[in-house]
């Protein structure tokens, strides 16, 4: 279900009979046609276990199931919106950044410690991002939120990408991530906060970076 970008902070989706989509509660701005919105208590396509994983981490983001026939406009908090189209791969994204996504996508939860071991867990605690990250897999579209707009940076073998963890939004592809330290890094770039960490991503895929260090 493709999204049409109305402007940098609003998207429109076409709802087709027999096809579901999911959105963050409170994200609907307006709609046309016969469209229904119902609370989703099973965590989307990932089912109960996916929901339990996020509940244990205190990271569950309430979702609405959107069905019917018509068009719906989405936006939330005046955040910038980036539409990501998946072609069978997996998107890793913080749950609170999800605005809306195709119901055909399989939703799951990944423990960040499984990528980067202990450092993966440190990343969650230090950066304020969760230990559990939502995964969306399959063919379809996802609308994610960010501060100040988003840039997509390709990740290719031998050309790792280093990202300020606070600016990280999401990534997809066959990508490994780990937290690395760089003493004095923030001081050198004039943003000294006492925590000099970089998120290092390697493999094949892409990472989405926002133009801000603000959390949603």
Protein Blocks (a to p, Z undefined) as FASTA:
>chain_A
ZZddfblmbccddddehiacdddehkambdedjddddddfkgpjnommlmmmmmmnopac
cddddedjddddddeehiacdddddehiacdddfklpmbdcfkbccddddfklnopjmlm
mmmmmnopafbdcddedjdddddddehiaadddddehiacdddfklpmbdcdjddddddd
dehklmmnopaghiacddddedjddddddfbfbdZZ
